[in-house]
Amino acid sequence: MTTDKRFQVTLSRNLNLFDITMIGVGAMIGAGIFGLTGLAAGEAGPIGLMLAFLLNGALTSLTGLSYAELGAARPAAGGGYVWAKEALARIYGFYAGWISWFSHAVACSLYAVLFGTFFTELLEIAGMPITTGAAFWGLSVEEVWVKVVAVLAVLLFMVINVRGSSETGAVGNFITGFKLLVLAALVFFGIKAMLNLPNWADHFLRDPSPLPHGWNGVLLAMGLTFVAFEGYEVIIQSAEEVKNPVRNIPRAIFLSIAVVVVIYLAVAFVAVGAVVQNTGVPNWQYLGENAERAMIETARN
């Protein structure tokens, strides 16, 4: 929004508490939980994985306090860019804005590539296997498919965002609801499967220990999965389009963090406890060996 009053631009406030909470939840739930849970489990162990998500949620809430207070006091489009510019100097606003957009671009590239990975896996499960072998520039056919799907996904969401906040909010609500439905189904059927497993609790307490790599493993898992808590700040960037921002912005921030922490803990619980495999290694180690494909293996079981 320009500072020249001749070109003053105002945005319509048409996003309610549910809309911005879903935007925050949708921005947080992504590649982190789907692609990094296996790696984190391999480092932290069964109980350590859940501790990593819980502690990351606590750390995120501390930064959320700052965002909530500033967002309610200065609900302007741009978020951190506006705060840095007004509190320090215009150049610092420039730095803050570009660092924020760059970090989001890096995170979105990770999300897009992992979406491409999961999409190609879905094609194979549906009976449409991807041809193996070299394709272009040393990449396999599967790798090319992953990149193409990732680019198409980015372009699709770019078009949606250009169309306006109403379309973005509606699509965001749908996608967030779909992701929540997928994760809820995973948790439901996972717990149902666990109830039919004898001694499923041993996967957490005696396999071989709750923290096989100690607290160092937990800290490493926290570092791996902290990106899964990135995203709630987009609530602030939409502040000028929020109804009653003084009330709704703080609530949306902490609601989105709370919802995500509960979901992550439930997914971690099921991922470790419900997997049935005969490799001879503990489930947490099996998840670690499957890395970004760990959640696919969990869903298959």
N, C-alpha and C positions, 0 to 999 in steps of 0.2 A: 504494500500500500504506500503510495507516494506521499511525501510530506507537503507537497505543493497543494494548497487548498483548492486551486482551480481544477485539480484533477483528483480530488478526494474520492476514494472508492470505499463503499461500505458493503459488507457481506450480509446476507440474510441469515437470521438466527432460526434455523429450522432443524437443528439436531437436539434431541432430547436426551435424558439420562441413559435410557436404554441404548440409543444409537451410539453415543460416544463410548459407553462401556463395551459394547460389542466391537467397536472400532479398536479399542485398546486390547481386548481379549484376542481379536483376530490378528492384530499386529504381533502379539506376543507368541501365540501358538503357531508354530511353523516348523522350519527345518530343525530347530533346536531339539524339540521333543521327538520328532520323527527320525532325525538323522544322527543325533549325538547321544541318545540314551544308551545304546550299546557300548560305545566307547567309554562313557562315564561309568557304566557298570563294570567294565573290565578293569578300570583303575580303582574304583572305590569299594567294590564288593556289594553284597545285597543291601545291608543296612546303610552302608556308606552312601549308596546311590540316593536313598531317600533323604538322608541327612544333607546331602549336597543340594538337593532341590529345596529343602526346608530352609537351610541357611541362606541360600541365594534369594529366597523370597523375603527373608528378614532384611538382607542388605538392600534389596530393591525397594523395600518399604521406606528405608531411611532416605534414599534419594527421592522417593515419591513424596515425602513430606515437603521437600523444597519445591518440587514441581507443583504440588497442590497449593501451597501458600502463594507462590508467585503467580500461578495461573489464575487463582481467584482474585488476586489484587490487580493484575494487569492482563485481562483476557483479550489479548490481541493476536491476530494471525501472525505466525512466525515464531512464537514461543521464545526459545533461548536467544534467538537472533535479536528480538526486540529488547529483551531484558539487558543483554550485554551492551547493546547500542545506547540505551538510555541511561544505564548505570555507569558506564565507563566512557566509551567513545565510539564513534561510528566504525572505526577500523576494527575494533574488537567484536562488534556485531557482525561485521563481514567475516571475520575468522570463525566465530561461533556458528554462523549460518552455514558456511561451506563445510566445516568439520562435521556438522550434523548431517547435511545432505550426503556427504561422502560416506560416512559410516552407514547410513541407510542404504546407499547404493551397494556397498560391499555386502551388507546383510541380505539385501534382496537378490543379489547375484547367487549367494549361497542357497537361498530358498528356491530360486528358479532352477538351478542345476539339480538340486535334490528332488524337486517336483518332476523334472524330466527323467531322473533315475527311477522314481517310483512309477511314473506313467509307463515307461518301457517295460518295467516288471509286470505291471498290470496287463499289458498287451500279451506278454508271454503266458501269464496265468489264464487269460481268456482264450488261449489256443492260437495266438498269432505271434509265434516266436520271431525275434529279430535275427536276420541273417548275420552270421559271424564272418570275420575276415576284415581285411583292410579296406578302407573307403577313400578318404581324402586326407592329405597332409599327415599321414601316419596314424590317423584316428580310425578306430574300428567302426563298423556300421552302427553298432549299439551306441558308441560314444557320439556319433554324428546325430543319431536320433535324439539323444539326451540334450545336446546343444540346440537342436532345432526346436524341440518342444519348449525348452527354457526361453529362447528368444520369442517364440510366439506368445508364451504366457506373459512376458514382460510387455510386449506390444499391446496385448489385450487390456491389461490393467492400465496402461498409459492412456488408451482411448477412453476407458471408463472414467478416469480421474479428470480428463480434459472436459468431459461432458458436464461436470458440476457436482456439488456436494450431495444433492438429493440422490443422484444415481450412484455416487460413491457409497453413501450410507446404506442404500438399499442392497447393493451388491455385497457390501461388506457384511451386512446382517445375514444375508443368505449364505455366504461362504463360511462365516464364523459359525453359523448354525450347523452347516454341513460338517465342518471339522469337529465340532462338539458332538454331533451325532455319531461320527465315525469313532471318536475316542470313547464315547459312552458305550457303544456296541462292543468295542475291544475290551473295556473294563468289565462289562456285564458278562460276556461270554467267557472272559478270562477267569473271573471269580467262579462262575458256574463250573468251569473245568477244574479249578483248584479244589472245589468241594468234593470232586470225585477222585482226587489224588490222595493216596495215603501219605501221611507225614509230609505234607507240603510245606509245613513250617520249617522243616529241616533245611530247605533251600535258603532260608534267611539266617538261621541260628547255628547250623552245624555243617556249613558247606564251603570251606572248612571252618570259617569263623565269620562273624558279622562284619569285621573290618580287616580283611586279609592283608591289605597294604597299609594299615594304620591311618592316622590322620593325614599323612602326606597324600594318600590316595584320595581321601575326601576332598582335600584342597585342590588337587589336580582336577577332580571331577567337577568341582565348583567352577573352576576356570573354563573347562570345556563347555559347560552347559549355561554359563551366565548369559550367553547370547540369546538363550531361550526366554530371558526376562526382558530383553530389549524390545521396545515397541510401544509401551504404554504412553510414552512421551508424545506420540502423534495426537493424543487427546488435546494437548496444549497447542499444537500447531493448528488445530481446528477451533481454537477457543472463540474466535470472533463469529463462529457460526453456531454456537451453542446457546440454547435457551437457558436463561438464569445461570450464567457461568459461575457466579460466586458460590452457588449452592451445588451445582451439578459437577463441576470439574473435580473438586477434591473427592467427592463420592465416587465418581467414575474411575479415578485413578486407583483408589484402594479396593473398590469392587473388582476391577479387572485383575489386580495383583492377587487378591484372595481367590478368585475363581481359578486362575491359572495355577496357583500353588496346589490347590486341592486336586485339580486334574492331573498335574504332573506326578503328585504322590500316588494317585490311584494307578496311573499308567506304569510307574516304576514298580509298584507292588505286583501288578499283574505280569509285567514283563519277566520278573525274576521268578515268580511263583507258579506261573501257568505253563511255561515252556516244557514240552516233553521231548527229550532228545536222548540218544544212546551213544554219544561220543565218549562218555566216561569222564567228562570234566564237569565241574559245577555249572549251574545255569548262568551265573553272573559272568563266568569266564567264557562260556559259549556265546553269550551276547557280545562280549568284547571282541571275540574272534570274528564275529559277523559284522562288526563296525556299523556303518551306516545302513546295512541291510538287516540289522537286528530286529527292528520293528516289523519288517516283512515276515521274518521267521516266527516272531511272536504271533502275528495274525494267522499264519498258516497253521499253527498248533492249536 
